[in-house]
Amino acid sequence: KQEVTQIPAALSVPEGENLVLNCSFTDSAIYNLQWFRQDPGKGLTSLLLIQSSQREQTSGRLNASLDKSSGRSTLYIAASQPGDSATYLCAANSGGSARQLTFGSGTQLTVLP
Amino acid sequence: EAEVAQSPRYKITEKSQAVAFWCDPISGHATLYWYRQILGQGPELLVQFQDESVVDDSQLPKDRFSAERLKGVDSTLKIQPAELGDSAMYLCASSPRTGIETQYFGPGTRLLVL
């Protein structure tokens, strides 16, 4: 059974800092790895999706990397802003024909002005 | 931009009562998912539909939970009777088909059982 872990659980940084969020998964047989953002009391917004054959994906100030062999993914946020404050969740897409997402518990990010 | 719709947004009920949540996926999306998210944790899949058929409901507590998607479009998730431990956010998501595409999430229904 796939298990996904995110470290740290919470992170507080001053505005302008570059930061890295970590995600690890136990079963390397994944189809893709996805990063989501969740604002308090809201649904999830997809940020980046990395296919199993890819090493990284970039969108604006966000860069996600994937190392299947070690079971790890990182989300890099450049020049953080207060508007980046949210919970960031990673999810591994695996599980046969159903192709289900297994989520980590998230990293709660606070960017201080 | 098309969105997944959910209602109600908030629901307060007493234990042993019945509750129902509704989800309308993005038009044309064949796959629909219901997740439960306990505060401080990631979402956990309850049930997955492909069109009107259940693909996976292995994590659905079938003694009290039921889900249907009769016409392969919108879906209803029901809890009867509700228990205190059911307090959580219930999220609906859809994707064009089961597979490798990203899932699009609705705003969720926050349930509080007293």
Contacts between the chains, C-beta under 8 A, distances in Angstrom:
chain1	res1	chain2	res2	distance
A	4	B	42	7.3
A	31	B	99	7.8
A	31	B	100	5.0
A	32	B	100	5.5
A	34	B	102	6.1
A	36	B	105	7.7
A	41	B	89	7.9
A	41	B	108	7.8
A	41	B	110	6.8
A	42	B	107	6.0
A	42	B	108	7.0
A	43	B	4	7.6
A	43	B	91	5.9
A	43	B	105	4.0
A	43	B	106	5.3
A	43	B	107	4.7
A	43	B	108	5.0
A	44	B	43	7.3
A	44	B	91	7.1
A	44	B	93	7.7
A	44	B	105	4.2
A	45	B	105	7.3
A	46	B	102	4.6
A	46	B	103	7.3
A	46	B	104	7.2
A	46	B	105	8.0
A	49	B	102	5.1
A	51	B	100	7.0
A	89	B	42	5.5
A	89	B	43	7.8
A	91	B	42	7.4
A	93	B	100	6.5
A	97	B	55	8.0
A	97	B	98	7.2
A	98	B	48	6.1
A	98	B	55	5.3
A	98	B	56	4.9
A	98	B	98	6.5
A	99	B	98	5.6
A	99	B	99	5.4
A	99	B	100	6.6
A	100	B	45	5.7
A	100	B	48	6.8
A	100	B	56	6.8
A	101	B	43	7.9
A	101	B	45	7.1
A	101	B	103	6.6
A	103	B	42	3.0
A	103	B	43	5.2
A	103	B	44	7.4
A	104	B	42	5.4
A	105	B	40	6.8
A	105	B	41	5.1
A	105	B	42	5.1
A	106	B	41	7.9
A	106	B	42	5.9
